[in-house]
Amino acid sequence: MPHTPPRRTVLRGLTAGGATVIGFDPASRSWAATGSGSGSASGSDLAGIPALDGTLVTDEASLAAASDDFGHIVHRRPVAVLRPGSVRDVVAMVRFCNTHRLPVAPRGQGHATNGQAQVQGGLVIETATLADIGPLRQEGTTVTVTVGAGARWSEVAKATIAHGHAPPVFTDYLELSVGGTLSVGGLGGQTHRHGAQVDNVTELQVVTGAGEFVRCSATRHPDLFHAVLAGLGQCAIIVAATLRLVPAPQSVRHYLLPYDDLETFLEDQRTLVQDGRFDYVEGQVTADADGAFRVYTLEAVAYGPPVGPTPDDTTLLRGLRHNPSGVQQSDRPYYDFLDRIAPAVAALKEAGLWSHAHPWLNLLLPGGSTPTVTREVLAALTPDDLGPGVVLVYPFLREHLTTPLLRTPRDAVPYLFAALRATPPDDTANVDRLLAANRAAYEAAAAAGGTHYPVGSIPFSHADWRDHFGSAWRGLELAKRRYDPRGILVPGQGIF
């Protein structure tokens, strides 16, 4: 029988000097420039590519952007970027990539810090075009909204607050995609009352690694549902999510309470999340005049009408041991509070600091070990190491954290400790040093029963991931085999 050469699939991408034709050879699973051609990167004129409602691009600017993220530490270059015009596009291209065993990763706002959503020689799917926000729906006492995975939490907040409701939990930075935070967990100051964002999802619409569109929930394909929420993109790509909503206040009272002592600060935080007097509790640590990180600020928020009564300072602050002379408080509209860090982000961008490398450290610590681990990490931290970053410390109630793959310490009141560092990206030696420091801090936390909240930059091996997921590992592994049998999804996490 005569040899039949493998068919080559052609992608056309515009470059500065004209159009370059890139060929994919299924036999070798490799991509290479094959010559020059004309045409755009629309789905209709790409030979061998399914007809698309959106666009598939291979221009230099798009590939360079997809080879970077907020961390500015890892750079993996894809061969193409899909900007889907519909969920059908995601299904079609994932099936194509599954057939040819090409890696795929969804990308929301590109806020990963360690290359998690990058793929070498594969396809990046930008979900920003899947950003529809549906109408609010009510069944019994439950109010929900269905939103596209690419919708930003700021957009969801504005759309739902306009109707008197809102998601119960927000991350501090609102310009993150819904699909992105639901793939990780989504923690914030309301978590002590309502759990993480993943704990407030009633249904997902996903595309599996085999290219199948599936609706899943706690009662419909529950194995897939629980493998996707906080599943780091390993089994399916989220394309839409139905979120539980709660009544939204019109205004809040926002307190900043200063402390001089770490233990007192942590104990008062614990008291507040256990007695539930505040709707939001977080905390920050800053450096004093000597450069030592020992200035502690408890941040707390009480909702006003129609959710709660008009806040009363005496009642809310009773029994707390902060320095009363340094208290700051303000009343502000609810959305203004949620979006309170927007001016600081704008200032960082204006100063060129947003483009710094971000070797973040994010740990979840048992409450009993939090003072010791926190003190050790802070003792080694310098203002230069943190840069224009921030240190966060605040507790949750584990009883509200119910998503299996969001791995939390076995403690009734665990704490998040996060050193959100920023450093010039061209100083690679310093970046490497900070990554090594992150690893050392993680090992100290793990020895104390802590876990890694996987939005940060900690060098992790396959064995580390097995330890991280612990008793949930077997379920994730089975779901991976079932829903992504060729292992094409999100290899940048390094899990499988």
Secondary structure, 3 states (H helix, E strand, C coil): CCCCCCCCEEEEEEECCEEEEEEEECCCCEEEEEEEECCCCEHHHCCCCCCCCCEEECCHHHHHHHCCCCCCCCCCCCCEEEECCCHHHHHHHHHHHHHCCCCEEEECCCCCCCCCCCCCCCEEEEHHHCCCECCCEEECCEEEEEEECCCEHHHHHHHHHCCCEECCCCCCCCCCEHHHHHCCCCCCCCHHHHCCHHHHEEEEEEEECCCCEEEECCCCCHHHHHHHCCCCCCCEEEEEEEEEEEECCCEEEEEEEEECCHHHHHHHHHHHHHHCCCCEEEEEEEECCCCCEEEEEEEEEEECCCCCCCCCHHHHHCCCCCCHHHCEEEEEEHHHHHCCCHHHHHHHHHCCCCCCECCCEEEEECHHHHHHHHHHHHHHCCHHHHCCCEEEEEECCHHHCCCCCCCCCCCCCCEEEEEECCECCCCHHHHHHHHHHHHHHHHHHHHCCCEECCCCCCCCCHHHHHHHHHHHHHHHHHHHHHHCCCCCECHHHCCC
